Amino acid sequence: MNKTVIEHVLARLNEIGINDIFGVAGDYAFPIEDAVCESNNMRWIGNCNELNASYAADGYARIKGAAALSTTFGVGELSALNGIAGSYAEHLPIFHLVGMPASGVQKNHKLVHHTLGNGDFDVFYQMSQHLSCAHAILTPENCIGRNRTLNYNGPT
């Protein structure tokens, strides 16, 4: 069975005991949130803002050992950073899933919302690296081993 990138990620999170994903619905993150809602093993827990979602994920990680948070690119991920930083300082594993603009938009440095308007799509990712023990931008080509097939059903 072929899986999308987010289906693969959600399955791995579920394997380590994460059943709930906290966050705020946002346009670039809709594929993440849709996959959570379509999953039989995961539950979407919407929050009123990203900072609250990151604190909810922090509490979940304290109880369950790890947590996941979903935000949209730029404004959403920046709004969650204080909570992520606090979790990092407390050595709490939080998986922060950030929905990003399509790869073609990024490659062509297009001017789109939630950016600084300068064509730099890595600036928020680079900022967040200092508050995490591991980080990656997952694509169909890099998210699983070569002996498995992965389909990508999103924009390019």
DSSP file with accessible surface (Angstrom, degrees, kcal/mol):
  #  RESIDUE AA STRUCTURE BP1 BP2  ACC     N-H-->O    O-->H-N    N-H-->O    O-->H-N    TCO  KAPPA ALPHA  PHI   PSI    X-CA   Y-CA   Z-CA
    1    1 A M              0   0  204      0, 0.0     2,-0.3     0, 0.0   148,-0.1   0.000 360.0 360.0 360.0 128.8    0.0    0.0    0.0
    2    2 A N        -     0   0   78    148,-0.1     2,-0.3   146,-0.1   148,-0.2  -0.622 360.0-163.4 -82.0 143.6    1.4    3.4   -1.0
    3    3 A K  B     -a  150   0A  51    146,-0.7   148,-1.8    -2,-0.3     2,-0.1  -0.910  17.4-121.2-124.4 154.2    1.3    6.2    1.6
    4    4 A T     >  -     0   0   15     -2,-0.3     4,-2.3   146,-0.2     5,-0.2  -0.390  39.5-101.0 -80.2 168.7    1.6    9.9    1.4
    5    5 A V  H  > S+     0   0   20    146,-0.3     4,-2.5     1,-0.2     5,-0.2   0.953 123.8  46.0 -56.6 -48.4    4.4   11.7    3.3
    6    6 A I  H  > S+     0   0   28      1,-0.2     4,-3.0     2,-0.2     5,-0.2   0.882 109.1  54.5 -69.7 -34.3    2.1   12.7    6.1
    7    7 A E  H  > S+     0   0   70      2,-0.2     4,-2.1     1,-0.2    -1,-0.2   0.918 110.1  48.4 -61.7 -40.8    0.4    9.3    6.3
    8    8 A H  H  X S+     0   0   19     -4,-2.3     4,-2.1     2,-0.2    -2,-0.2   0.941 112.8  47.3 -62.2 -47.6    3.9    7.9    6.8
    9    9 A V  H  X S+     0   0   19     -4,-2.5     4,-2.6     1,-0.2     5,-0.2   0.936 111.8  49.8 -61.8 -46.4    4.8   10.4    9.5
   10   10 A L  H  X S+     0   0    7     -4,-3.0     4,-2.7     1,-0.2    -1,-0.2   0.896 109.0  52.7 -62.1 -38.1    1.5    9.9   11.3
   11   11 A A  H  X S+     0   0   23     -4,-2.1     4,-2.0    -5,-0.2    -1,-0.2   0.917 110.4  47.6 -63.6 -41.2    2.0    6.2   11.3
   12   12 A R  H  X S+     0   0   73     -4,-2.1     4,-1.0     2,-0.2    -2,-0.2   0.906 112.2  49.4 -66.8 -40.5    5.5    6.6   12.8
   13   13 A L  H ><>S+     0   0    7     -4,-2.6     5,-2.2     1,-0.2     3,-0.7   0.927 110.2  51.1 -63.2 -42.3    4.1    9.0   15.5
   14   14 A N  H ><5S+     0   0   40     -4,-2.7     3,-1.8     1,-0.2    -1,-0.2   0.884 103.0  60.4 -63.0 -36.9    1.3    6.5   16.3
   15   15 A E  H 3<5S+     0   0  132     -4,-2.0    -1,-0.2     1,-0.3    -2,-0.2   0.784 104.4  49.3 -61.9 -28.1    3.9    3.7   16.7
   16   16 A I  T <<5S-     0   0   99     -4,-1.0    -1,-0.3    -3,-0.7    -2,-0.2   0.301 130.4 -92.5 -96.7  10.8    5.6    5.7   19.5
   17   17 A G  T < 5S+     0   0   30     -3,-1.8     2,-0.7     1,-0.3    -3,-0.2   0.529  79.1 137.5  99.0   7.3    2.3    6.3   21.3
   18   18 A I      < +     0   0    1     -5,-2.2    -1,-0.3     1,-0.2    -2,-0.1  -0.787  11.0 157.4 -88.7 118.5    1.2    9.7   20.0
   19   19 A N        +     0   0   58     -2,-0.7    24,-2.1     1,-0.1     2,-0.4   0.495  56.9  60.3-114.0 -12.3   -2.5    9.5   19.3
   20   20 A D  E     -b   43   0B  18     22,-0.2    48,-0.6    37,-0.0     2,-0.5  -0.967  59.8-160.4-124.9 137.1   -3.4   13.2   19.4
   21   21 A I  E     -bc  44  68B   0     22,-2.8    24,-2.9    -2,-0.4     2,-0.2  -0.973  12.8-155.5-117.6 122.8   -2.1   16.1   17.3
   22   22 A F  E     +bc  45  69B  17     46,-2.1    48,-2.9    -2,-0.5     2,-0.3  -0.649  36.0  98.7 -93.1 152.7   -2.5   19.6   18.7
   23   23 A G  E     -bc  46  70B   0     22,-1.5    24,-2.5    -2,-0.2     2,-0.4  -0.986  62.5 -82.4 164.0-172.9   -2.7   22.7   16.5
   24   24 A V        -     0   0   27     46,-1.2    48,-0.2    -2,-0.3     5,-0.1  -0.996  46.7-111.1-126.4 129.0   -4.5   25.4   14.6
   25   25 A A        +     0   0   62     -2,-0.4     2,-0.3    22,-0.2    47,-0.1  -0.364  46.2 168.3 -61.5 134.9   -5.9   24.8   11.2
   26   26 A G    >>  -     0   0   12      1,-0.1     3,-1.1    45,-0.1     4,-0.8  -0.991  44.3-110.7-152.2 148.5   -4.0   26.8    8.6
   27   27 A D  G >4 S+     0   0   60     -2,-0.3     3,-1.1     1,-0.3    -1,-0.1   0.869 115.7  42.7 -52.0 -50.6   -4.0   26.7    4.8
   28   28 A Y  G 34 S+     0   0   39      1,-0.2    -1,-0.3    71,-0.2    72,-0.3   0.774 117.0  50.4 -68.8 -22.8   -0.5   25.3    4.2
   29   29 A A  G X> S+     0   0    0     -3,-1.1     4,-2.4    70,-0.3     3,-0.7   0.462  78.0 101.5 -94.0  -0.7   -1.1   22.7    7.0
   30   30 A F  H <X S+     0   0   98     -3,-1.1     4,-3.3    -4,-0.8     5,-0.3   0.877  78.1  55.9 -54.2 -41.2   -4.5   21.5    5.7
   31   31 A P  H 3> S+     0   0   67      0, 0.0     4,-1.9     0, 0.0    -1,-0.2   0.906 110.3  46.5 -60.1 -35.2   -3.0   18.3    4.2
   32   32 A I  H <> S+     0   0   17     -3,-0.7     4,-2.2    -4,-0.2    -2,-0.2   0.961 115.7  44.1 -66.2 -51.9   -1.6   17.4    7.7
   33   33 A E  H  X S+     0   0    8     -4,-2.4     4,-2.6     1,-0.2     5,-0.2   0.895 112.3  52.3 -64.5 -39.3   -4.8   18.2    9.4
   34   34 A D  H  X S+     0   0   88     -4,-3.3     4,-2.0    -5,-0.2    -1,-0.2   0.921 109.4  49.9 -61.7 -42.8   -6.9   16.3    6.8
   35   35 A A  H  X S+     0   0   11     -4,-1.9     4,-1.0    -5,-0.3    -2,-0.2   0.888 110.3  50.3 -65.1 -37.4   -4.7   13.3    7.2
   36   36 A V  H >< S+     0   0    0     -4,-2.2     3,-0.8     1,-0.2     6,-0.3   0.953 112.0  46.9 -63.5 -47.8   -5.1   13.4   11.0
   37   37 A C  H 3< S+     0   0   87     -4,-2.6    -2,-0.2     1,-0.2    -1,-0.2   0.816 112.7  49.8 -66.0 -29.2   -8.9   13.6   10.7
   38   38 A E  H 3< S+     0   0  142     -4,-2.0    -1,-0.2    -5,-0.2    -2,-0.2   0.642  92.4  99.5 -82.8 -13.7   -9.0   10.8    8.2
   39   39 A S    <<  -     0   0   34     -4,-1.0     3,-0.1    -3,-0.8    -3,-0.0  -0.461  63.3-151.6 -75.8 143.4   -6.8    8.5   10.3
   40   40 A N  S    S+     0   0  162      1,-0.2    -1,-0.1    -2,-0.2    -4,-0.1   0.596  97.5  45.2 -83.1 -13.3   -8.5    5.8   12.5
   41   41 A N  S    S+     0   0  101     -5,-0.1     2,-0.3     2,-0.0    -1,-0.2   0.476 104.9  64.8-108.8  -8.5   -5.6    6.0   15.0
   42   42 A M        -     0   0   15     -6,-0.3     2,-0.4    -7,-0.1   -22,-0.2  -0.853  59.2-153.6-121.0 156.8   -5.2    9.8   15.4
   43   43 A R  E     -b   20   0B 148    -24,-2.1   -22,-2.8    -2,-0.3     2,-0.5  -0.996  14.0-136.5-131.7 132.5   -7.3   12.6   16.8
   44   44 A W  E     -b   21   0B  60     -2,-0.4     2,-0.6   -24,-0.2   -22,-0.2  -0.740  15.9-168.6 -84.9 128.6   -7.1   16.3   15.9
   45   45 A I  E     -b   22   0B  43    -24,-2.9   -22,-1.5    -2,-0.5     2,-0.2  -0.907  12.3-154.4-120.2  99.6   -7.3   18.6   18.8
   46   46 A G  E     -b   23   0B  48     -2,-0.6     2,-0.3   -24,-0.2   -22,-0.2  -0.481   9.0-161.9 -75.1 144.4   -7.8   22.2   17.6
   47   47 A N        -     0   0   43    -24,-2.5   -22,-0.2    -2,-0.2     3,-0.1  -0.837  29.5-116.9-124.2 162.1   -6.6   25.1   19.7
   48   48 A C  S    S+     0   0  106     -2,-0.3     2,-0.3     1,-0.1   -24,-0.1   0.747  95.7   0.0 -75.6 -22.1   -7.5   28.8   19.7
   49   49 A N  S  > S-     0   0   61    -26,-0.1     4,-2.0     1,-0.1    -1,-0.1  -0.979  74.4-105.9-158.1 166.4   -3.9   29.8   18.9
   50   50 A E  H  > S+     0   0   31     -2,-0.3     4,-2.5     1,-0.2     5,-0.2   0.838 115.0  56.3 -67.7 -35.0   -0.5   28.2   18.2
   51   51 A L  H  > S+     0   0   52      2,-0.2     4,-2.2     1,-0.2    -1,-0.2   0.952 109.5  46.6 -63.1 -45.3    1.0   29.2   21.5
   52   52 A N  H  > S+     0   0   69      1,-0.2     4,-2.5     2,-0.2    -2,-0.2   0.899 111.1  53.0 -61.6 -39.5   -1.8   27.4   23.4
   53   53 A A  H  X S+     0   0    0     -4,-2.0     4,-2.5     2,-0.2    -1,-0.2   0.910 108.3  49.8 -62.9 -40.0   -1.3   24.4   21.0
   54   54 A S  H  X S+     0   0    0     -4,-2.5     4,-2.1     1,-0.2    -1,-0.2   0.891 111.5  48.5 -68.7 -35.7    2.4   24.2   21.8
   55   55 A Y  H  X S+     0   0  120     -4,-2.2     4,-2.3     2,-0.2    -2,-0.2   0.884 110.3  51.7 -69.4 -36.2    1.7   24.3   25.6
   56   56 A A  H  X S+     0   0   32     -4,-2.5     4,-2.4     2,-0.2    -2,-0.2   0.923 110.0  49.1 -64.4 -41.9   -1.0   21.6   25.2
   57   57 A A  H  X S+     0   0    0     -4,-2.5     4,-2.7     2,-0.2    -2,-0.2   0.898 108.2  55.0 -63.6 -37.9    1.6   19.5   23.3
   58   58 A D  H  X S+     0   0   20     -4,-2.1     4,-1.9     2,-0.2    -2,-0.2   0.947 109.9  45.7 -58.9 -48.5    4.1   20.2   26.1
   59   59 A G  H  X S+     0   0   30     -4,-2.3     4,-1.4     1,-0.2    -2,-0.2   0.906 111.8  51.8 -62.5 -41.1    1.6   18.9   28.7
   60   60 A Y  H  X S+     0   0   24     -4,-2.4     4,-3.7     1,-0.2     5,-0.4   0.916 108.6  51.1 -61.4 -43.9    0.8   15.8   26.6
   61   61 A A  H  X S+     0   0    2     -4,-2.7     4,-2.0     1,-0.2    -1,-0.2   0.862 105.6  56.0 -64.5 -34.2    4.6   15.0   26.3
   62   62 A R  H  < S+     0   0  135     -4,-1.9    -1,-0.2    -5,-0.2    -2,-0.2   0.861 118.6  33.6 -65.4 -32.4    4.9   15.3   30.1
   63   63 A I  H  < S+     0   0  146     -4,-1.4    -2,-0.2    -3,-0.3    -1,-0.2   0.900 131.7  28.1 -88.2 -45.6    2.2   12.6   30.4
   64   64 A K  H  < S-     0   0  100     -4,-3.7    -3,-0.2    -5,-0.2    -2,-0.2   0.547 102.8-114.7 -98.5 -12.0    2.8   10.4   27.4
   65   65 A G  S  < S+     0   0   46     -4,-2.0     2,-0.3    -5,-0.4    -4,-0.2   0.164  89.3  28.8 100.0 -20.8    6.5   10.9   26.8
   66   66 A A        -     0   0   11     -6,-0.3     2,-0.3   -49,-0.1    28,-0.2  -0.967  63.6-169.8-164.1 158.3    6.2   12.6   23.4
   67   67 A A  E     - d   0  94B   0     26,-1.8    28,-3.0    -2,-0.3     2,-0.4  -0.939  12.6-136.2-148.6 169.1    3.7   14.8   21.5
   68   68 A A  E     -cd  21  95B   0    -48,-0.6   -46,-2.1    -2,-0.3     2,-0.4  -0.986  12.4-171.2-135.7 147.1    3.0   16.3   18.1
   69   69 A L  E     -cd  22  96B   0     26,-2.8    28,-3.5    -2,-0.4     2,-0.5  -0.985   7.4-156.1-135.7 139.1    1.9   19.8   17.1
   70   70 A S  E     +cd  23  97B   0    -48,-2.9   -46,-1.2    -2,-0.4     2,-0.3  -0.983  21.8 157.9-122.9 127.8    0.8   21.0   13.6
   71   71 A T  E     - d   0  98B   0     26,-2.3    28,-2.1    -2,-0.5     2,-0.2  -0.925  38.2-104.1-137.4 166.9    1.0   24.6   12.5
   72   72 A T  E   > - d   0  99B   5     -2,-0.3     5,-1.5    26,-0.2    28,-0.1  -0.492  51.4 -78.4 -88.8 163.1    1.1   26.4    9.2
   73   73 A F  T > 5S-     0   0    1     26,-1.4     2,-0.8     3,-0.2     3,-0.8  -0.188  95.5 -10.5 -59.0 143.4    4.2   27.9    7.6
   74   74 A G  T 3>5S+     0   0    0      1,-0.3     4,-2.8     2,-0.1     5,-0.3  -0.515 133.9  34.2  75.7-104.3    5.5   31.3    8.9
   75   75 A V  H 3>5S+     0   0   78     -2,-0.8     4,-1.9     1,-0.2    -1,-0.3   0.866 121.4  48.6 -59.1 -38.7    3.1   33.0   11.2
   76   76 A G  H <>5S+     0   0    0     -3,-0.8     4,-1.1     2,-0.2    -1,-0.2   0.946 113.9  43.7 -68.0 -48.0    1.8   29.7   12.7
   77   77 A E  H  ><S+     0   0    9     -5,-1.5     4,-0.7     1,-0.2     3,-0.3   0.890 113.7  51.7 -68.5 -34.4    5.2   28.2   13.4
   78   78 A L  H >< S+     0   0   63     -4,-2.8     3,-0.9     1,-0.2     4,-0.4   0.895 105.9  55.2 -66.9 -38.1    6.5   31.4   14.8
   79   79 A S  H 3< S+     0   0   58     -4,-1.9     3,-0.3    -5,-0.3     4,-0.3   0.785 109.3  48.3 -64.8 -25.2    3.5   31.7   17.1
   80   80 A A  H >X S+     0   0    0     -4,-1.1     4,-2.2    -3,-0.3     3,-0.5   0.605  85.3  93.4 -88.6 -11.0    4.3   28.3   18.5
   81   81 A L  H <X S+     0   0   21     -3,-0.9     4,-3.0    -4,-0.7     5,-0.2   0.805  78.0  56.4 -61.3 -35.1    8.0   28.9   19.1
   82   82 A N  H 3> S+     0   0  118     -4,-0.4     4,-2.0    -3,-0.3    -1,-0.2   0.936 111.9  43.5 -62.3 -43.2    7.8   30.0   22.8
   83   83 A G  H <> S+     0   0    0     -3,-0.5     4,-2.2    -4,-0.3    -2,-0.2   0.903 114.2  50.5 -66.6 -40.1    6.1   26.8   23.7
   84   84 A I  H  X S+     0   0   17     -4,-2.2     4,-2.6     2,-0.2    -2,-0.2   0.918 109.5  51.7 -63.5 -41.4    8.5   24.7   21.6
   85   85 A A  H  X S+     0   0   30     -4,-3.0     4,-2.5     1,-0.2    -2,-0.2   0.913 109.0  50.3 -62.9 -41.1   11.4   26.5   23.3
   86   86 A G  H  X S+     0   0   32     -4,-2.0     4,-1.4     2,-0.2    -1,-0.2   0.915 111.3  48.1 -63.3 -41.4   10.1   25.7   26.7
   87   87 A S  H  <>S+     0   0    1     -4,-2.2     5,-2.9     2,-0.2    -2,-0.2   0.909 110.7  51.8 -65.1 -39.8    9.6   22.0   25.8
   88   88 A Y  H ><5S+     0   0  110     -4,-2.6     3,-1.6     1,-0.2    -2,-0.2   0.931 107.9  51.5 -62.3 -43.6   13.2   21.9   24.4
   89   89 A A  H 3<5S+     0   0   67     -4,-2.5    -1,-0.2     1,-0.3    -2,-0.2   0.817 112.1  47.1 -64.0 -29.0   14.6   23.4   27.6
   90   90 A E  T 3<5S-     0   0  111     -4,-1.4    -1,-0.3    -5,-0.2    -2,-0.2   0.325 114.5-117.5 -93.9   5.8   12.7   20.7   29.5
   91   91 A H  T < 5 +     0   0  171     -3,-1.6    -3,-0.2     1,-0.2    -2,-0.1   0.861  61.1 153.1  59.8  38.5   13.9   17.9   27.2
   92   92 A L      < -     0   0   28     -5,-2.9     2,-0.7    -6,-0.1    -1,-0.2  -0.877  45.9-126.6 -99.4 122.9   10.4   17.1   26.1
   93   93 A P        +     0   0   62      0, 0.0   -26,-1.8     0, 0.0     2,-0.5  -0.582  35.2 172.1 -75.5 113.0   10.1   15.5   22.6
   94   94 A I  E     -d   67   0B  33     -2,-0.7     2,-0.7   -28,-0.2   -26,-0.2  -0.990  24.3-147.9-119.9 124.2    7.6   17.5   20.6
   95   95 A F  E     -d   68   0B  87    -28,-3.0   -26,-2.8    -2,-0.5     2,-0.8  -0.843  14.3-159.5 -91.2 113.4    7.3   16.8   16.9
   96   96 A H  E     -d   69   0B  46     -2,-0.7     2,-0.6   -28,-0.2   -26,-0.2  -0.853   3.9-163.7-100.0 106.7    6.4   20.1   15.2
   97   97 A L  E     -d   70   0B  26    -28,-3.5   -26,-2.3    -2,-0.8     2,-0.5  -0.816   7.1-169.3 -92.8 119.6    4.8   19.4   11.8
   98   98 A V  E     -d   71   0B  38     -2,-0.6     2,-0.4   -28,-0.2   -26,-0.2  -0.947  16.9-140.1-116.7 120.1    4.7   22.5    9.7
   99   99 A G  E     -d   72   0B   7    -28,-2.1   -26,-1.4    -2,-0.5   -70,-0.3  -0.668  29.1-165.6 -76.0 125.7    2.8   22.7    6.5
  100  100 A M        -     0   0   49     -2,-0.4     3,-0.1   -72,-0.3    21,-0.0  -0.729  26.7 -86.8-111.9 162.0    4.8   24.6    3.9
  101  101 A P        -     0   0    4      0, 0.0    -1,-0.1     0, 0.0     5,-0.1  -0.246  66.7 -75.3 -59.3 155.6    4.1   26.2    0.5
  102  102 A A     >  -     0   0   16     54,-0.1     4,-2.1     1,-0.1     3,-0.4  -0.131  40.9-116.5 -54.3 148.3    4.4   23.8   -2.4
  103  103 A S  H  > S+     0   0   73     52,-0.5     4,-3.0     1,-0.2     5,-0.2   0.857 115.0  54.7 -58.9 -36.9    7.9   22.9   -3.5
  104  104 A G  H  > S+     0   0   21      2,-0.2     4,-1.9     1,-0.2    -1,-0.2   0.884 106.7  51.2 -64.8 -37.3    7.4   24.5   -6.9
  105  105 A V  H  4>S+     0   0   34     -3,-0.4     5,-2.2     2,-0.2    -2,-0.2   0.929 114.1  44.3 -63.2 -44.3    6.4   27.8   -5.2
  106  106 A Q  H ><5S+     0   0   38     -4,-2.1     3,-1.6     1,-0.2    -2,-0.2   0.926 110.7  53.2 -67.3 -45.6    9.6   27.6   -3.1
  107  107 A K  H 3<5S+     0   0  166     -4,-3.0    -1,-0.2     1,-0.3    -2,-0.2   0.872 113.3  43.9 -58.2 -38.1   11.9   26.6   -6.0
  108  108 A N  T 3<5S-     0   0  105     -4,-1.9    -1,-0.3    -5,-0.2    -2,-0.2   0.349 106.9-127.7 -91.2   6.3   10.7   29.6   -8.0
  109  109 A H  T < 5 -     0   0  128     -3,-1.6    -3,-0.2    -4,-0.2    -2,-0.1   0.861  42.0-176.9  51.5  42.5   10.9   32.0   -5.0
  110  110 A K      < -     0   0  112     -5,-2.2     2,-0.7    -6,-0.2     9,-0.2  -0.327  31.7-110.5 -70.7 153.2    7.4   33.2   -5.6
  111  111 A L        +     0   0  136      7,-0.1     2,-0.3     6,-0.1    -1,-0.1  -0.761  54.4 154.6 -85.9 111.7    5.8   35.9   -3.5
  112  112 A V    >   -     0   0   37     -2,-0.7     3,-0.7     1,-0.1     5,-0.3  -0.899  45.6 -82.5-134.0 166.6    3.1   34.2   -1.3
  113  113 A H  T 3  S+     0   0   93     -2,-0.3     3,-0.1     1,-0.2    -1,-0.1  -0.180 106.5  37.9 -68.0 162.1    1.5   35.0    2.0
  114  114 A H  T 3  S+     0   0   53      1,-0.3     2,-0.2   -40,-0.1    -1,-0.2   0.637  99.0 101.2  70.0  16.8    3.1   34.0    5.3
  115  115 A T  S <  S-     0   0   28     -3,-0.7    -1,-0.3   -41,-0.1     6,-0.1  -0.691  86.6-111.5-117.0 176.8    6.5   34.9    4.0
  116  116 A L        -     0   0  107      4,-0.4    -3,-0.1    -2,-0.2     5,-0.1   0.406  54.3-115.3 -86.7   1.5    8.8   37.9    4.4
  117  117 A G  S    S+     0   0   43     -5,-0.3    -6,-0.1    -7,-0.1    -4,-0.0   0.644  93.9 100.0  76.9  15.3    8.2   38.7    0.8
  118  118 A N  S    S-     0   0   99      2,-0.2     3,-0.1    -8,-0.1    -7,-0.1   0.302  95.6-109.6-115.7   6.5   11.8   38.1   -0.2
  119  119 A G  S    S+     0   0    8      1,-0.2     2,-0.9    -9,-0.2   -10,-0.1   0.495  76.2 131.9  80.1   2.1   11.6   34.6   -1.7
  120  120 A D        +     0   0   61      1,-0.1    -4,-0.4   -11,-0.1     3,-0.3  -0.789  24.5 170.4 -91.5 106.6   13.5   33.0    1.3
  121  121 A F  S    S+     0   0    9     -2,-0.9     4,-0.3     1,-0.2    -1,-0.1   0.398  70.3  62.6 -95.2   1.3   11.4   30.0    2.4
  122  122 A D  S  > S+     0   0   68      2,-0.1     4,-2.9     1,-0.1     5,-0.2   0.530  73.4  91.7-101.2  -8.0   14.1   28.7    4.7
  123  123 A V  H  > S+     0   0   28     -3,-0.3     4,-2.0     1,-0.2     5,-0.1   0.902  90.7  42.3 -61.0 -42.8   14.3   31.5    7.2
  124  124 A F  H  > S+     0   0    9      2,-0.2     4,-2.3     1,-0.2    -1,-0.2   0.898 114.2  52.4 -72.3 -37.1   11.7   30.1    9.7
  125  125 A Y  H  > S+     0   0   56     -4,-0.3     4,-1.4     1,-0.2    -2,-0.2   0.930 110.3  48.7 -60.9 -44.7   13.1   26.6    9.4
  126  126 A Q  H  X S+     0   0   96     -4,-2.9     4,-0.6     1,-0.2    -2,-0.2   0.894 110.0  51.5 -64.5 -39.2   16.6   28.0   10.2
  127  127 A M  H >< S+     0   0   88     -4,-2.0     3,-0.9    -5,-0.2    -1,-0.2   0.924 109.8  49.9 -62.0 -42.3   15.2   29.9   13.2
  128  128 A S  H >< S+     0   0   21     -4,-2.3     3,-2.1     1,-0.2    -1,-0.2   0.751  92.2  76.6 -71.5 -24.0   13.5   26.8   14.6
  129  129 A Q  H >< S+     0   0   58     -4,-1.4     3,-1.2     1,-0.3    -1,-0.2   0.821  88.0  60.1 -57.9 -29.8   16.7   24.7   14.2
  130  130 A H  T << S+     0   0  146     -3,-0.9    -1,-0.3    -4,-0.6    -2,-0.2   0.592 105.2  49.3 -75.4  -9.7   18.1   26.3   17.3
  131  131 A L  T <  S+     0   0   48     -3,-2.1     2,-0.3    -4,-0.2    -1,-0.3   0.031 104.9  67.0-116.7  24.6   15.1   25.0   19.4
  132  132 A S    <   -     0   0   35     -3,-1.2     3,-0.1     1,-0.1   -47,-0.0  -0.985  64.3-144.1-144.3 154.3   15.2   21.4   18.3
  133  133 A C  S    S+     0   0  126     -2,-0.3     2,-0.3     1,-0.3    -1,-0.1   0.663  94.0  14.1 -89.2 -18.5   17.4   18.4   18.7
  134  134 A A        +     0   0   76      2,-0.0     2,-0.3     0, 0.0    -1,-0.3  -0.988  67.3 176.2-152.8 150.8   16.5   17.2   15.1
  135  135 A H        +     0   0   91     -2,-0.3     2,-0.3    -3,-0.1    -3,-0.0  -0.992   2.9 166.5-156.3 150.7   14.9   18.8   12.1
  136  136 A A        -     0   0   66     -2,-0.3     2,-0.7     2,-0.0    -2,-0.0  -0.968  34.2-132.2-162.5 149.7   14.1   17.9    8.5
  137  137 A I        -     0   0   56     -2,-0.3     2,-0.3     5,-0.0     5,-0.1  -0.958  39.1-145.2-103.3 109.2   12.1   19.0    5.6
  138  138 A L        +     0   0   79     -2,-0.7  -133,-0.1     5,-0.0    -2,-0.0  -0.619  25.0 170.0 -84.4 137.2   10.4   15.8    4.4
  139  139 A T    >>  -     0   0   46     -2,-0.3     4,-1.5  -134,-0.1     3,-0.9  -0.868  50.8-100.3-131.3 167.4    9.7   15.0    0.8
  140  140 A P  T 34 S+     0   0   35      0, 0.0     4,-0.3     0, 0.0    10,-0.1   0.843 122.7  54.5 -58.4 -28.5    8.6   11.8   -0.9
  141  141 A E  T 34 S+     0   0  156      1,-0.2    -3,-0.0     2,-0.1     3,-0.0   0.756 118.7  27.9 -78.1 -24.3   12.2   11.3   -1.9
  142  142 A N  T <4 S+     0   0   87     -3,-0.9    -1,-0.2     1,-0.1     4,-0.1   0.472  96.8  80.9-119.5   0.2   13.7   11.5    1.6
  143  143 A C  S  < S+     0   0   19     -4,-1.5     2,-0.3     2,-0.1    -2,-0.1   0.722  98.1  18.9 -89.9 -17.3   11.1   10.4    4.2
  144  144 A I  S    S-     0   0   29     -4,-0.3     6,-0.1     4,-0.1    -1,-0.0  -0.928  93.4 -71.9-141.8 171.3   11.4    6.6    3.9
  145  145 A G    >   -     0   0   43     -2,-0.3     3,-1.5     1,-0.1    -1,-0.1  -0.089  42.9-111.9 -61.5 160.4   13.8    3.9    2.6
  146  146 A R  T 3  S+     0   0  254      1,-0.3    -1,-0.1    -4,-0.1    -4,-0.0   0.687 111.0  66.4 -68.0 -20.3   14.5    3.3   -1.0
  147  147 A N  T 3  S+     0   0  146      2,-0.1     2,-0.3     0, 0.0    -1,-0.3   0.431  94.5  69.9 -85.4   5.5   12.8   -0.1   -0.9
  148  148 A R  S <  S-     0   0  122     -3,-1.5     2,-0.4    -4,-0.0    -4,-0.1  -0.892  77.7-127.4-121.5 153.8    9.4    1.4   -0.2
  149  149 A T        -     0   0   91     -2,-0.3  -146,-0.7  -148,-0.1     2,-0.4  -0.791  21.9-173.7-102.7 139.7    7.1    3.4   -2.4
  150  150 A L  B     -a    3   0A  23     -2,-0.4     2,-0.3  -148,-0.2  -146,-0.2  -0.997   8.7-154.7-133.7 129.1    5.6    6.7   -1.4
  151  151 A N        -     0   0   69   -148,-1.8     2,-0.5    -2,-0.4  -146,-0.3  -0.794   7.2-147.2 -99.4 147.8    3.0    8.7   -3.3
  152  152 A Y        +     0   0   98     -2,-0.3  -148,-0.1  -148,-0.2    -2,-0.0  -0.970  16.5 177.6-115.5 120.4    2.7   12.4   -2.9
  153  153 A N        +     0   0  127     -2,-0.5    -1,-0.1     2,-0.0  -149,-0.0   0.185  52.3  86.9-106.8  14.6   -0.9   13.7   -3.3
  154  154 A G  S    S-     0   0   30      1,-0.2    -2,-0.1  -123,-0.0     2,-0.0  -0.378  86.8 -67.7-105.7-173.2   -0.2   17.4   -2.6
  155  155 A P              0   0   80      0, 0.0   -52,-0.5     0, 0.0    -1,-0.2  -0.279 360.0 360.0 -71.3 159.3    0.7   20.4   -4.7
  156  156 A T              0   0  115    -54,-0.2   -51,-0.2   -53,-0.1   -54,-0.1  -0.786 360.0 360.0-119.2 360.0    4.2   20.6   -6.3
